[in-house]
Amino acid sequence: MDLQKINVKFFVEEPGAVSPEAFVLLFNAWIQAADGEYYDIADYAHVEAGPGILLIAHEANVAMDNTGNRWGLLYNRKQPLQGNNGEKLRRVLKAALENCRRIEEASSLEGKVRFRADEALVLINDRLSAPNSEATFKALKADLETAAHALYGNADFVLERESEDPRKRFSVRIKAAGRFNVAALLANLDKGTGNGNRRAAS
C-alpha cells in the first residue's frame, strides 16, 4: 500500500486559551511572511465541531481544527511524498510538529497555546487506496508502529482505530504513556532511535 494524502492532528491542552480569531490573525501574518507558500485562509470557526481555521497552500494545508469538538493542529499533506510508508509518516509527523512549535512560539499568542504531545491522530485522506477497514489497519500496522516508535522513543504506546464506520476516513490514534512536549517529539524524530513497547488495538 502506497500511502499518500497523510494527515496528522495534535490536540491543544486548553481549547479555550485563545479565540479562533487569534489564529486568523496569526495565519494572515504567516501568509504575509511566506513569499507565496500560503495563499488563502478559510474560516469555519462558526461551524460546530467543524474544520476551524484553514491556512491553504499547494503542498499542505495547516488548520486549527475542531472536528469532534477537539481543537488541535491538523496538518493535511496534499502533494505526493517519496520513500516508504514509514518515511512518509515520519515526514508528515515532523511537519505537523514543526507547525505546532511555531504556534507555541508565536508572540501574538503570548504562550497561551500548548499541544498535548502524548496523543496523535493519523488519518489517510484517500478512501480508495486506504478504506476504513480492519484489512487496512492490518496492512499498515507495522508502518504505524515504526512511526510511533520513532516519535515516542522508549515510551510504551498503543494504536487504536478511531472509528470502524466505513463511510469515514481511515484513522488511527497513537497514545503514549507519560508526558511529552513538542520539542521532545521533534528531537525523537531527528534521532530515530528508541525501543518502545508496541501494542495495537482495533
Helices and strands as residue ranges (DSSP letters): E 6-12, H 20-33, E 38-44, E 52-57, E 60-65, G 67-69, E 72-77, H 85-104, G 107-109, E 115-124, H 134-152, E 157-161, E 170-176, H 182-191, E 198-201
